[in-house]
Every structure is written in C-alpha cells, then in structure tokens.
Amino acid sequence: MDIRIADPFGHELLCSGGENIYCPEVENVLMAHPEMAERIVIGIPVPRWVQTVNAVVVRAPGSMVSEADIIAF
C-alpha cells in the first residue's frame, strides 16, 4: 500500500533551512532498506528551519532493525 499525502496545492516538497526536499526521494531511500515495510515522510513546522524532515516507518515482519540502523542507512 502506498499512501501519498500532499499539501492542499498538491506539493510533495518540504522546505528546510532554505533547501527544497522532495519527499518521494527520501521515501525511496528508506524503502531500499531490506527491513522496511512502509514509510511516509512528513514536514514538521519549526521556527528556525521552516520545516524539519521526519519519517514514520514500519519495519518488515520479524525485523529487529533499530532506529539507529535506519538513520545510519
């Protein structure tokens, strides 16, 4: 199942520290991890950077991959 969430204008871009970040590119990197089942990338508003990039992930069944493993990937 692939769920895509965009802003009301259909954008899938985040702006963080003056850089545009295309959510599907980050999601594709996450899904390349062999122990990843699902993912979604969202922007969380913060005053300093406009938005921060955050990922919500679901490990594959039986996976014991840690948050640190995913970040290091």
Helices and strands as residue ranges (DSSP letters): E 13-16, E 19-22, H 23-31, E 36-46, E 50-59, H 67-72
